[in-house]
Each structure stands twice: as structure tokens, then as C-alpha cells.
Amino acid sequence: MQFTPSNFIANLGYMGLGLLGIFVVIGIIILVTIALGKVTNRKSGKEA
Amino acid sequence: MEFLFGNLLDLTWQHVVMWCIGGLLIYLAIAKDMEPTLLLPIGFGTLLVNIPNVDLIQEGGALVSLFNAGIANELFPLILFIGIGAMIDFGPLLSNPKLMIFGAAAQFGIFFTLCAASMFFDINDAASIAVIGAADGPTSIVVAQALGSKYLGAIMVAAYSYMALVPIIQPPIIRMLTTRKERLIRMPYEQKNVTRTTRILFPICITVIAALVAPSAASLIGFLMFGNLIRECGVLNSLSETAQKVLANLVTIFLGLTIAVRMQAAEFLAPDTLLILALGLVAFIFDTAGGVLFAKLLNVFLPKDKKINPMIGAAGISAFPMSGRIVHKMGLKEDPQNFLLMHSIGVNVSGQIASVIAGGLILTFFG
């Protein structure tokens, strides 16, 4: 096992990409879920 | 008498230490009720594999065969995910989908720990260790196995132990990062109708979106959402019950016992193991901090009557439903009229989705 402190900085790019990726995907899922809720609620409202 | 006691001569102090570790895991499972479904089989398996010359861990032995059949190809954790998906009720989340953003924020610890662990381990091992922060056993197993990490045993013990210790780990971090005024913020809950169509389409949409973005996550998210679809479709009640109970329990038995193949003294008793346990704790701490601090950041931009209680950010880790309940209890402790449960549980289930996506992204980067 070697201690290489410079690797922390070197891998910060992965942290940035990972967090960006997760927020983007979750953001898309949120929008799709809100849209789903609106569409299906409207449909069930019409049927009622 | 040598035929009876000859094996004793092959017993080493390392074996005995592993017996103690196995015994400790069994004790924690039974006496302290800490994740007994996994810690007990892992503990007992640890005892078994650290007896000298047992055939279980030889080529063709029972545990090695099970390992190759279900862990080496990641099959057991994926099948377990069907059961977990069937157990999850996404209702609180679907009635307020914006809560999912805290599930994303609470995965910060995974990526922070990736950077921290890379100072000591090669990148694949560092990534496998970082996913302890997913607080999700199956995701940890799939990622560690796919990345070929040699620390699967230590990672599993860390992941399941810290999941059980969430009631001890999270509250001090939450209190340290929030003021009393913030902990008193009330969040009224409005019951919103979630249609059956939404409940059915949700797992399908999540699977397609997540798998398109991170194909490496397709198996994890697909199996989880398949389980949920079985639950929500309303026409497969017997399958849903089977998935939640029989299937989940069966796979858990095999999973726990088989993971112990990687709990042999030669692999487990190394300075690396202590470091992995420490890094796993770092991951959980920074997950909690990430969720809470993100909520506080959002509050800067929100009007006074729409503020978020930042404690719910901490529920974004995947330790379901423990983390959600802890946040709710902490809210009640500050103000007996402050009911955060529906919000915290909504955030908690979103953590399950976000942790799987995080695992998928890790596999995309390094797989």
C-alpha cells in the first residue's frame, strides 16, 4: 500500500463528473415523474 | 490419535482472530440486532472458512461453487434487488418528486471517498471502497466484483456494519451541521393522489432513463425496478409476496454465507482492512453531510414559508427505512408537533435510486 496524496487532487475530476452525472439523471427523473403525475391525473380526472 | 487432532497443528493465530471476528459479527447480529439477516451468515461463514483444511473453500467445494454461481457473476445481489424493489413503496416520493434531489446530494460521500481512497489504493479498489457509501449491500457487491476488487470481504463487512450503525453515525453529524432553529423548521405534508398508472410507469421510466445514461447500471436498476413493477402492477400479488419474502430470504441466506469465502484470514487480516473500515465511515459521514448541506444551500434561495428542514437531506442515503425514521425522530425530539416522516421517507427511497445510479456511474468510469 502506497500513500500518494496527489491522487486526491488527480481524481477530483471523477468527483465532479460523478456528481454532475447523478444530478443530471435525477433531474431528468424528477421532470419525467412530475410529467407522469400531471398526465395521469388529468386522464383520471377526465374519466371521472 | 494424530488422525483426530492432526488438523489442530495447522491452526494459526490468524485463524483464531478470524473466529473472534466471526463471533463478534454473530454477537452483533443476535444480541444487538444489527442487520442480522446478513451479519449472522457472514459471521458463521467466517468461522467455517477459517478452520484449517476445510473442503468448503477448495476448488469444487460448496462455498466456492456457490461463490462462482452467485457472487462472481453478481447474480445473487441482482436477484436480491428484485425482492428489495418489491418491498419499496415509492408513493411518498411520487407525491413530491422534487425530494429526489436530496437522494442525489447524499451520494456526495461516495465520490469524496473515491478521491480519499485513491491516495492509498489503486483506482478500482478505491472505487469499490467508495461504494460502501451507497449504503446498499447489493450495489457494493456488484461494483466490487465487477471492478475485480480483492477487498470484497472487508467491503461487505464495512457496508453492512455501517448500515446497522446509521442510528449512531448520523445524528451527531446532523446536529453538528444544523442549528436548532433549522431543526425546528416545519414541513407540512399535503397528501397528493398518486395514480396507479404513475406507480406502474415510474419503474419503467426510471429503468430506461438510468440504463440509457449508464448502461453499466442497467442490471442494478433493472432488477430493482422489475421488483417494484411486480408490486405495483396489481396483477401479480403472489409473485410480489414471493419476491418480498421467500426470494429475498433465500438469496440473503446464500449471499451472506457465500461472501464469507472472502473472509479468510490471509485476505482479511491486513492493515488494508482497517483502512477500508475507516474509509467506509468517511463515506457515510460525507453522505450525511452532503445531503444536509445541500438542503441548507437550497434554503438560501427559498422564501421563508417554503424552507426545508435540512435534516431530511441526511435521509438521502440508501439505508431504508432506518435513515428516514431517524430524521423523523430527531424532528419530533426538537418539536413534538413536527412530523417529517413522509418527507424523510420520500428522500430515503430516492436514495435507493440515486445510490444505484451512483454505482452505475462508478462502473461506467472504471469498469
HADDOCK unambig.tbl for C-alpha pairs under 7 A between the chains (distance, minus, plus):
assign (segid A and resid 1 and name CA) (segid B and resid 120 and name CA) 6.08 0.50 0.50
assign (segid A and resid 1 and name CA) (segid B and resid 121 and name CA) 6.57 0.50 0.50
assign (segid A and resid 2 and name CA) (segid B and resid 120 and name CA) 5.60 0.50 0.50
assign (segid A and resid 3 and name CA) (segid B and resid 119 and name CA) 5.50 0.50 0.50
assign (segid A and resid 3 and name CA) (segid B and resid 120 and name CA) 4.96 0.50 0.50
assign (segid A and resid 4 and name CA) (segid B and resid 119 and name CA) 4.67 0.50 0.50
assign (segid A and resid 4 and name CA) (segid B and resid 120 and name CA) 6.43 0.50 0.50
assign (segid A and resid 5 and name CA) (segid B and resid 119 and name CA) 5.11 0.50 0.50
assign (segid A and resid 7 and name CA) (segid B and resid 115 and name CA) 6.97 0.50 0.50
assign (segid A and resid 7 and name CA) (segid B and resid 118 and name CA) 5.86 0.50 0.50
assign (segid A and resid 7 and name CA) (segid B and resid 119 and name CA) 5.27 0.50 0.50
assign (segid A and resid 8 and name CA) (segid B and resid 115 and name CA) 4.59 0.50 0.50
assign (segid A and resid 8 and name CA) (segid B and resid 116 and name CA) 5.72 0.50 0.50
assign (segid A and resid 8 and name CA) (segid B and resid 118 and name CA) 6.38 0.50 0.50
assign (segid A and resid 8 and name CA) (segid B and resid 119 and name CA) 5.93 0.50 0.50
assign (segid A and resid 11 and name CA) (segid B and resid 115 and name CA) 5.47 0.50 0.50
assign (segid A and resid 12 and name CA) (segid B and resid 115 and name CA) 6.29 0.50 0.50
assign (segid A and resid 15 and name CA) (segid B and resid 111 and name CA) 4.87 0.50 0.50
assign (segid A and resid 15 and name CA) (segid B and resid 112 and name CA) 6.51 0.50 0.50
assign (segid A and resid 18 and name CA) (segid B and resid 111 and name CA) 6.85 0.50 0.50
assign (segid A and resid 18 and name CA) (segid B and resid 361 and name CA) 6.54 0.50 0.50
assign (segid A and resid 19 and name CA) (segid B and resid 108 and name CA) 6.90 0.50 0.50
assign (segid A and resid 22 and name CA) (segid B and resid 104 and name CA) 5.96 0.50 0.50
assign (segid A and resid 22 and name CA) (segid B and resid 357 and name CA) 6.77 0.50 0.50
assign (segid A and resid 22 and name CA) (segid B and resid 358 and name CA) 6.46 0.50 0.50
assign (segid A and resid 23 and name CA) (segid B and resid 104 and name CA) 5.85 0.50 0.50
assign (segid A and resid 25 and name CA) (segid B and resid 210 and name CA) 6.94 0.50 0.50
assign (segid A and resid 26 and name CA) (segid B and resid 100 and name CA) 6.75 0.50 0.50
assign (segid A and resid 26 and name CA) (segid B and resid 101 and name CA) 6.55 0.50 0.50
assign (segid A and resid 26 and name CA) (segid B and resid 104 and name CA) 6.66 0.50 0.50
assign (segid A and resid 29 and name CA) (segid B and resid 206 and name CA) 6.61 0.50 0.50
assign (segid A and resid 30 and name CA) (segid B and resid 97 and name CA) 5.54 0.50 0.50
assign (segid A and resid 30 and name CA) (segid B and resid 98 and name CA) 6.12 0.50 0.50
assign (segid A and resid 30 and name CA) (segid B and resid 100 and name CA) 6.87 0.50 0.50
assign (segid A and resid 33 and name CA) (segid B and resid 97 and name CA) 6.54 0.50 0.50
assign (segid A and resid 33 and name CA) (segid B and resid 202 and name CA) 6.87 0.50 0.50
assign (segid A and resid 34 and name CA) (segid B and resid 97 and name CA) 6.60 0.50 0.50
assign (segid A and resid 36 and name CA) (segid B and resid 198 and name CA) 6.01 0.50 0.50
assign (segid A and resid 37 and name CA) (segid B and resid 194 and name CA) 7.00 0.50 0.50
assign (segid A and resid 37 and name CA) (segid B and resid 198 and name CA) 6.07 0.50 0.50
assign (segid A and resid 40 and name CA) (segid B and resid 195 and name CA) 6.64 0.50 0.50
assign (segid A and resid 40 and name CA) (segid B and resid 197 and name CA) 6.46 0.50 0.50
assign (segid A and resid 40 and name CA) (segid B and resid 198 and name CA) 6.47 0.50 0.50
assign (segid A and resid 41 and name CA) (segid B and resid 195 and name CA) 6.67 0.50 0.50
